[in-house]
Amino acid sequence: MPQAKVIPTVFSEIENGRVSALIVLRNPVASAHRKQILEFVMKSRLPAIYVSPEWVESGGLMSYALDVGDNYRRAATYVDKILKGAKPGELPIEQPIKFELVINLKTAKQIGLTIPPNVLARADRVIR
């Protein structure tokens, strides 16, 4: 299916499927249509979670994602070890350990959603 038809088809499926919440995963199609997706989600008053804070800064409700800055810092330690002679194949594989929860209270209000205080207390960043 051509990319131009993917988004309207997905929107139609969401509207017809009685969807009550949405998670938008990282992929090129979603990234290319961020504005359109955010507008649809807001118009539909769907609570949605995204994979990066940039979506929340653009008007999305919330994101829970790895802390990219922390990952870059940890990658730098690998580079340092390799430059000091470590063999890359002998270095341990690591997974992200630091994640960031970002919540947009303005969006929550616009879609009529109240974020519980205990969830807000856990947020790393709250956009008001």
Stockholm file with secondary structure:
# STOCKHOLM 1.0

chainA/1-128         MPQAKVIPTVFSEIENGRVSALIVLRNPVASAHRKQILEFVMKSRLPAIYVSPEWVESGGLMSYALDVGDNYRRAATYVDKILKGAKPGELPIEQPIKFELVINLKTAKQIGLTIPPNVLARADRVIR
#=GR chainA/1-128 SS CCHHHHHHHHHHHHHHTTCCCEEECCCHHHHHTHHHHHHHHHHHTCCEEESSHHHHHTTCSEEEEECHHHHHHHHHHHHHHHHTTCCGGGSCCCCCCCEEEEEEHHHHHHTTCCCCHHHHHHCSEEEC
#=GC SS_cons         CCHHHHHHHHHHHHHHTTCCCEEECCCHHHHHTHHHHHHHHHHHTCCEEESSHHHHHTTCSEEEEECHHHHHHHHHHHHHHHHTTCCGGGSCCCCCCCEEEEEEHHHHHHTTCCCCHHHHHHCSEEEC
//
